[in-house]
Amino acid sequence: MERIQFRLNGKACELEVEKNWTLLHILRDIYHLTGTKCGCATGDCGTCTVVMNGEAVRSCLINFKKLNGSDVLTIEGLSDGERLHPIQQAFVEAGAVQCGFCTPGMIMAAKALLDHNPDPTEEEVRLALEHNLCRCTGYEQIVEAVLLAAERLRGAK
């Protein structure tokens, strides 16, 4: 066992971990934050995407050692209580939510993109989402949602 410290959705955390634990395991099985999905556990689908130190990461690939000292934001930490984050609201309005399985990972990848680039092109959105698979929408509504969210976030500043 090894002790790590990190921030999770704005709160300080300290945890004893086993050597083979991943961030995905810690989020889902220790903290019961099940919005982060496990689709493949090999980094291929992106359903487990969270924002770590400002970057979109696939949590199934993050060993606990990389987590130590980090700041992690999950889908549960994105909204303001009952009020959806503008990215979440844009996904709903653009029809980008179908079965919902990939949605948290898509939204967190979009969050990381828009934090770094508040005015992305369609190509930049597609590039930022390239590690996130969706089997329902065909991506058009997802790209539209990210562009809509970007526009709204720029207007809110």
BALOBA-1460 file (C-alpha; in Angstrom, 3 decimals):
// residues 157
<rec num="1" residu="m" x="0.000" y="0.000" z="0.000"/>
<rec num="2" residu="e" x="1.101" y="3.518" z="-0.736"/>
<rec num="3" residu="r" x="-0.443" y="6.821" z="0.387"/>
<rec num="4" residu="i" x="-1.292" y="9.484" z="-2.180"/>
<rec num="5" residu="q" x="-2.779" y="12.961" z="-2.018"/>
<rec num="6" residu="f" x="-4.696" y="14.750" z="-4.763"/>
<rec num="7" residu="r" x="-7.642" y="17.058" z="-5.371"/>
<rec num="8" residu="l" x="-10.884" y="15.594" z="-6.646"/>
<rec num="9" residu="n" x="-13.601" y="17.956" z="-7.826"/>
<rec num="10" residu="g" x="-12.079" y="20.716" z="-5.712"/>
<rec num="11" residu="k" x="-11.694" y="18.687" z="-2.518"/>
<rec num="12" residu="a" x="-8.459" y="17.468" z="-0.963"/>
<rec num="13" residu="c" x="-8.194" y="13.669" z="-0.862"/>
<rec num="14" residu="e" x="-5.761" y="11.295" z="0.791"/>
<rec num="15" residu="l" x="-5.890" y="7.603" z="0.052"/>
<rec num="16" residu="e" x="-4.047" y="4.331" z="0.618"/>
<rec num="17" residu="v" x="-3.734" y="2.608" z="-2.765"/>
<rec num="18" residu="e" x="-2.619" y="-0.720" z="-4.147"/>
<rec num="19" residu="k" x="0.163" y="-0.766" z="-6.749"/>
<rec num="20" residu="n" x="-2.100" y="-1.757" z="-9.661"/>
<rec num="21" residu="w" x="-4.870" y="0.810" z="-9.085"/>
<rec num="22" residu="t" x="-5.797" y="3.205" z="-11.859"/>
<rec num="23" residu="l" x="-7.540" y="6.529" z="-11.611"/>
<rec num="24" residu="l" x="-10.637" y="4.898" z="-13.110"/>
<rec num="25" residu="h" x="-10.708" y="2.286" z="-10.329"/>
<rec num="26" residu="i" x="-10.232" y="4.967" z="-7.681"/>
<rec num="27" residu="l" x="-13.017" y="7.143" z="-9.087"/>
<rec num="28" residu="r" x="-15.593" y="4.396" z="-9.579"/>
<rec num="29" residu="d" x="-14.819" y="1.852" z="-6.886"/>
<rec num="30" residu="i" x="-13.385" y="3.954" z="-4.056"/>
<rec num="31" residu="y" x="-15.190" y="7.298" z="-4.453"/>
<rec num="32" residu="h" x="-18.288" y="5.858" z="-6.200"/>
<rec num="33" residu="l" x="-18.191" y="8.524" z="-8.930"/>
<rec num="34" residu="t" x="-19.843" y="6.370" z="-11.552"/>
<rec num="35" residu="g" x="-20.361" y="9.143" z="-14.113"/>
<rec num="36" residu="t" x="-16.904" y="8.203" z="-15.355"/>
<rec num="37" residu="k" x="-17.611" y="5.063" z="-17.376"/>
<rec num="38" residu="c" x="-15.484" y="1.999" z="-18.022"/>
<rec num="39" residu="g" x="-15.882" y="1.066" z="-21.649"/>
<rec num="40" residu="c" x="-12.723" y="-0.806" z="-22.558"/>
<rec num="41" residu="a" x="-10.089" y="-0.358" z="-19.801"/>
<rec num="42" residu="t" x="-7.437" y="-0.101" z="-22.534"/>
<rec num="43" residu="g" x="-7.647" y="3.600" z="-23.458"/>
<rec num="44" residu="d" x="-9.361" y="2.984" z="-26.777"/>
<rec num="45" residu="c" x="-12.899" y="4.341" z="-26.249"/>
<rec num="46" residu="g" x="-12.599" y="7.505" z="-24.134"/>
<rec num="47" residu="t" x="-15.661" y="6.855" z="-21.982"/>
<rec num="48" residu="c" x="-13.468" y="7.253" z="-18.895"/>
<rec num="49" residu="t" x="-12.143" y="10.698" z="-19.868"/>
<rec num="50" residu="v" x="-11.681" y="13.188" z="-17.025"/>
<rec num="51" residu="v" x="-9.726" y="16.421" z="-16.729"/>
<rec num="52" residu="m" x="-6.452" y="16.028" z="-14.829"/>
<rec num="53" residu="n" x="-4.241" y="19.064" z="-14.313"/>
<rec num="54" residu="g" x="-6.164" y="20.828" z="-17.062"/>
<rec num="55" residu="e" x="-5.777" y="18.079" z="-19.669"/>
<rec num="56" residu="a" x="-8.250" y="15.483" z="-20.904"/>
<rec num="57" residu="v" x="-6.972" y="12.041" z="-19.880"/>
<rec num="58" residu="r" x="-8.332" y="8.541" z="-20.164"/>
<rec num="59" residu="s" x="-8.516" y="7.552" z="-16.516"/>
<rec num="60" residu="c" x="-8.134" y="3.833" z="-17.237"/>
<rec num="61" residu="l" x="-4.541" y="4.555" z="-18.333"/>
<rec num="62" residu="i" x="-3.539" y="6.692" z="-15.331"/>
<rec num="63" residu="n" x="-1.648" y="4.750" z="-12.681"/>
<rec num="64" residu="f" x="-2.077" y="6.031" z="-9.136"/>
<rec num="65" residu="k" x="1.524" y="7.312" z="-9.107"/>
<rec num="66" residu="k" x="0.637" y="9.906" z="-11.777"/>
<rec num="67" residu="l" x="-2.391" y="10.863" z="-9.703"/>
<rec num="68" residu="n" x="-0.370" y="11.842" z="-6.638"/>
<rec num="69" residu="g" x="-0.365" y="15.646" z="-6.305"/>
<rec num="70" residu="s" x="-2.795" y="16.079" z="-9.206"/>
<rec num="71" residu="d" x="-6.043" y="17.978" z="-9.599"/>
<rec num="72" residu="v" x="-8.870" y="15.889" z="-11.089"/>
<rec num="73" residu="l" x="-12.252" y="17.041" z="-12.352"/>
<rec num="74" residu="t" x="-14.974" y="14.515" z="-13.164"/>
<rec num="75" residu="i" x="-18.419" y="14.957" z="-14.675"/>
<rec num="76" residu="e" x="-19.828" y="15.056" z="-11.120"/>
<rec num="77" residu="g" x="-17.713" y="18.110" z="-10.333"/>
<rec num="78" residu="l" x="-18.653" y="20.021" z="-13.470"/>
<rec num="79" residu="s" x="-22.164" y="21.230" z="-12.717"/>
<rec num="80" residu="d" x="-23.074" y="23.795" z="-10.094"/>
<rec num="81" residu="g" x="-25.426" y="21.789" z="-7.905"/>
<rec num="82" residu="e" x="-28.697" y="21.406" z="-9.803"/>
<rec num="83" residu="r" x="-27.629" y="23.789" z="-12.581"/>
<rec num="84" residu="l" x="-25.954" y="22.188" z="-15.585"/>
<rec num="85" residu="h" x="-22.621" y="23.479" z="-16.820"/>
<rec num="86" residu="p" x="-22.980" y="25.266" z="-20.195"/>
<rec num="87" residu="i" x="-21.268" y="22.347" z="-21.945"/>
<rec num="88" residu="q" x="-23.755" y="19.890" z="-20.448"/>
<rec num="89" residu="q" x="-26.672" y="22.159" z="-21.383"/>
<rec num="90" residu="a" x="-25.384" y="22.490" z="-24.948"/>
<rec num="91" residu="f" x="-25.174" y="18.694" z="-25.270"/>
<rec num="92" residu="v" x="-28.820" y="18.403" z="-24.231"/>
<rec num="93" residu="e" x="-29.996" y="21.189" z="-26.545"/>
<rec num="94" residu="a" x="-28.017" y="19.980" z="-29.572"/>
<rec num="95" residu="g" x="-29.304" y="16.417" z="-29.245"/>
<rec num="96" residu="a" x="-25.799" y="15.140" z="-28.576"/>
<rec num="97" residu="v" x="-26.981" y="12.781" z="-25.830"/>
<rec num="98" residu="q" x="-28.271" y="9.483" z="-27.169"/>
<rec num="99" residu="c" x="-27.653" y="6.434" z="-24.968"/>
<rec num="100" residu="g" x="-25.483" y="8.599" z="-22.703"/>
<rec num="101" residu="f" x="-22.669" y="6.122" z="-22.152"/>
<rec num="102" residu="c" x="-20.005" y="8.164" z="-23.940"/>
<rec num="103" residu="t" x="-21.441" y="11.543" z="-22.936"/>
<rec num="104" residu="p" x="-19.474" y="12.168" z="-19.702"/>
<rec num="105" residu="g" x="-16.172" y="11.462" z="-21.449"/>
<rec num="106" residu="m" x="-17.139" y="13.639" z="-24.420"/>
<rec num="107" residu="i" x="-18.138" y="16.496" z="-22.125"/>
<rec num="108" residu="m" x="-14.906" y="16.304" z="-20.128"/>
<rec num="109" residu="a" x="-12.813" y="16.240" z="-23.326"/>
<rec num="110" residu="a" x="-14.775" y="19.294" z="-24.489"/>
<rec num="111" residu="k" x="-14.162" y="21.005" z="-21.129"/>
<rec num="112" residu="a" x="-10.398" y="20.559" z="-21.444"/>
<rec num="113" residu="l" x="-10.493" y="21.846" z="-25.038"/>
<rec num="114" residu="l" x="-12.570" y="24.928" z="-24.233"/>
<rec num="115" residu="d" x="-10.452" y="25.782" z="-21.206"/>
<rec num="116" residu="h" x="-7.404" y="25.951" z="-23.503"/>
<rec num="117" residu="n" x="-9.111" y="27.189" z="-26.656"/>
<rec num="118" residu="p" x="-12.342" y="29.146" z="-26.103"/>
<rec num="119" residu="d" x="-12.937" y="29.622" z="-29.846"/>
<rec num="120" residu="p" x="-12.150" y="26.315" z="-31.559"/>
<rec num="121" residu="t" x="-12.810" y="25.503" z="-35.178"/>
<rec num="122" residu="e" x="-14.874" y="22.460" z="-36.098"/>
<rec num="123" residu="e" x="-11.637" y="20.652" z="-36.986"/>
<rec num="124" residu="e" x="-10.126" y="21.478" z="-33.591"/>
<rec num="125" residu="v" x="-13.236" y="20.105" z="-31.866"/>
<rec num="126" residu="r" x="-13.041" y="16.898" z="-33.877"/>
<rec num="127" residu="l" x="-9.349" y="16.559" z="-33.062"/>
<rec num="128" residu="a" x="-9.985" y="17.082" z="-29.335"/>
<rec num="129" residu="l" x="-12.641" y="14.352" z="-29.390"/>
<rec num="130" residu="e" x="-10.684" y="11.855" z="-31.486"/>
<rec num="131" residu="h" x="-10.100" y="9.503" z="-28.535"/>
<rec num="132" residu="n" x="-13.807" y="9.398" z="-27.646"/>
<rec num="133" residu="l" x="-15.992" y="6.873" z="-29.446"/>
<rec num="134" residu="c" x="-19.748" y="7.224" z="-29.891"/>
<rec num="135" residu="r" x="-21.800" y="4.493" z="-31.467"/>
<rec num="136" residu="c" x="-25.102" y="6.419" z="-31.523"/>
<rec num="137" residu="t" x="-24.835" y="9.951" z="-32.875"/>
<rec num="138" residu="g" x="-22.437" y="10.077" z="-35.792"/>
<rec num="139" residu="y" x="-20.629" y="12.936" z="-34.000"/>
<rec num="140" residu="e" x="-22.397" y="15.796" z="-35.823"/>
<rec num="141" residu="q" x="-24.573" y="16.730" z="-32.833"/>
<rec num="142" residu="i" x="-21.602" y="16.358" z="-30.488"/>
<rec num="143" residu="v" x="-19.471" y="18.758" z="-32.518"/>
<rec num="144" residu="e" x="-22.428" y="21.166" z="-32.740"/>
<rec num="145" residu="a" x="-22.832" y="20.965" z="-28.950"/>
<rec num="146" residu="v" x="-19.182" y="21.803" z="-28.304"/>
<rec num="147" residu="l" x="-19.298" y="24.749" z="-30.703"/>
<rec num="148" residu="l" x="-22.544" y="25.971" z="-29.089"/>
<rec num="149" residu="a" x="-20.989" y="25.669" z="-25.622"/>
<rec num="150" residu="a" x="-17.905" y="27.571" z="-26.800"/>
<rec num="151" residu="e" x="-20.074" y="30.398" z="-28.106"/>
<rec num="152" residu="r" x="-22.040" y="30.594" z="-24.862"/>
<rec num="153" residu="l" x="-18.953" y="30.443" z="-22.659"/>
<rec num="154" residu="r" x="-17.315" y="33.243" z="-24.636"/>
<rec num="155" residu="g" x="-20.475" y="35.329" z="-24.230"/>
<rec num="156" residu="a" x="-20.519" y="34.745" z="-20.473"/>
<rec num="157" residu="k" x="-17.109" y="36.354" z="-19.985"/>
